[in-house]
């Protein structure tokens, strides 16, 4: 079976095994999805005010690992 090519590119200087990168990429996908969701929910009055900042911080952290 051929090895699956990763669709994620690590930032220069970031070192991790392909298996670890694949697992971290799953978290990155979840954070990006949460970011979209939070963007939609933030428009509602009952949304916690710190939700968008929390999501933005997570997306920024993943940006230090992967090239978007």
Secondary structure by P-SEA (a helix, b strand, c coil): cccccccccccccccccaaaaaaaaaaaaaaaaaaaaaaaaccccccccaaaaaaaaaaaaaaacccc
